[in-house]
Amino acid sequence: MANMKFYCDSERCIECNGCVTACKNANDVPEGINRRRVITMNDGEPGERSLSVACMHCTDAPCAAVCPVDCFETTAEGVVLHNKDTCIGCGYCFYACPFGAPQFPEMGAFSSRGKMDKCTFCAGGPETADGSAEEQEKYGANRLAEGKLPLCAEMCATKALLAGDAAVVSDIYRDRVVNRGAAAFSNTTVQQKANFSPNAGLNGLATQ
């Protein structure tokens, strides 16, 4: 059985926010709610990187562990879903989540907290029929039921955002790391030859 996970390759993310836009469009996410966001680490400093962040559908989800009404459930595919009919908007999951994934729209005249909203891995909701109008309204698109991956990953121009079975995602990233290491080693070797060759030319490469 598949174990669905996200992974964002910071070496490829260009902070275009295409994943954020794709998510909002596919799921009719209300104003003020972002199921996915792009963050920048070491902004303006050496080593600056960008990451696309949302619910990571943890194997041992801390949000589910602290929910007082047990509104979370993990599907057979490893997707963590929540039941909006059961949710009481207490906010415990927000503080438990290390990724800040749970979002709470402000509702009512006194801005009382509404039902929690988060990434569903484009898998709909736990208590609604797959592909139903109710599911689309409450949770957004159910692309997983159609055999498709989340739209955010599908629309990523640089393929920085990966989605799918954890084994497949990790294999893809492992191959990328190996290729980067091989390329870096190759470039270093060429540079070392240029630096130490007695016949080094003006372009920094050894001349025959």
N, C-alpha and C positions, 0 to 999 in steps of 0.2 A: 504494500500500500504506500502511496506517495506521502511524503512529509513536506508540505509546502512551506517555503521560506523566501524571504527577500534578501538580497545582498547588493550594496552599492559600492562600486569600484571608484574610490576617490581619485585614482589616477586618470579616470576617463570623464568624470562629472565636470561639466562646463558651466554649471549654475544657470542653465537656460530656463528652468522652471517649467519645462514642457510636461514633466510628470505631474506637477501640481495642477496645471490647467486640464490635462487629460482626466485626472481623477475627479475634478469638480464637474466637468462636462458629462462624464459617464454616469455619475452618481447623483446628479442634481443636488450637490452639497449646498446647504443654505449659506447665506451671506454671514461672514464672521467665523465660519468653520473651515478649517483646513485639515483634511485627513492626512495629507502629505505636505511636507515643507522641505525646503532646501536650506541647510545651515552651512555657514562658513567657519572653519577653524583656522586660527592664527591669521586672522584677517589683516592683510597688508604687511605681513611679516614673512620671512623665509619659511618655506614649508607650508604655505597656505593651501588648504584643501577644502573642497565642497562635498557635502553628503546629502543625499535624498533620504529623509527620515519619515517613517510612519510606524504603525503597529508592526512589530516584527514577528508576531504570532509565535510567541515563546512556547517552548515545549512544556515548561513548568511556569505558566503565566502568573506573575505576582498580582496582576489585577484581579484574576479569578480567586486568588487565595484570600484577598481582603474584602471581597464583595459580601455584604451582609445578607443579601437576598439571593445569592447564587444565580445571577442573571447571565453568567458566562458559560459557554460550553465549547469544547474542542471537537471538531469534526473528525471523521475517519482519515481525512487528508491532512490533519494537523492544523487546520485553520481555526483561530480563536474567534468565535462569534458571541454577540451579546443580544439579549432579548430586551427590546425597548419597552415591551409591555410590563416586564418585571422590574426594570431599572427604576430606582427611586431618586436618582440624581444626587446621591450623597457626596460624591467626589472622592471617595476613598481610592478608587482605581487610578485617578489622576496622580495622586501623591505616591502610589506604589509603583507606577510605571517609570522605568528609567529612561524611556524615550519621550515622555510627555505626549503619548499618543491619544489618550482619551480627551475629547473636546466636549464642552458644555455650552450650548447656546443659552443666552439669557432670554427668559420668557416672562411675560406678564408685566403689569404696571410697575411693580417694584423690583424688576429684574431678577426674579427668582430663578434659580438654576433649573434648566430643563433636563430632558433625558440625555444620557451620554451618547456621543457619536464617535465612531472611529473607523479606521480602515477595515474592510471586510474581506480583503484579498479578492474583491469582486466575486464574492460567493454568496451574496444575499444575506438573508436572516435565518435564524434557527427555527422560527415558528411559522414562517410563511411558505406558501407553495412556490416552487422554483419557477421563475419567470412571470409571476403574477403581478398585477398592477399594484397590489398592496405591498409586495416585496420591493418593487421599484420605488414606490413612494417613501417607504420607511428606511430602506437600506441601500438602495441604488441597484446598479446592474448586477446580474448573476452570470458573469461570463464563464465561471468555472463549470456551471451546469451545461454550457454550450461547448465545452471542451476547449475553451480559450483561457489564456493567462490574463492577469490584470492589465488594464489598458495603460497604466503608468509605465510599466516595463516595456510593453509593446511599442509605445510611442517614443521611448528614449532614443534620441538621435545617435548617441555615441555608444549605446548599449552598456552604459555605466550601471544602470539599474537592472539587476537580474531577478527573475522570479521563476519559481517552479520547484520541482522536487529537490530537496536539500542535497542529495547525492549528485544530481546533475549540475546544480548551481556551483557546488564546491569543486567539481571537476573542471568546469569552465574557468573558474577563477584560478585554480591551481595551474592550469595550462598557461594562463596569462602571466602569472608570476614567474614560471619557469622561463617563458619566452623573454620576459623583461630582464631576467637575470642573465640569460645567455647573450642578449643584445648588449647589456652593460659590460659584461666580461669581454665581449668582442671589441667594443669601443675602447675599453681600457687597455687592452692588448695592443691595439693599433696606435694609441697615443703613446704608450710606453716605447714602442718601436720607433716612433717619430722622435721622441725625446732623446733616445740613446743612440740613434743611428748616426754614424759619422757622415753619412751622405744625406742628411735631412735637408729638404728643399725649403723654399719660402712658404709653401703651403702647409708645412708641418708634417708632411708625409715623406717617407724615405724615397729617394730617387735612385734609380739604377745607373 
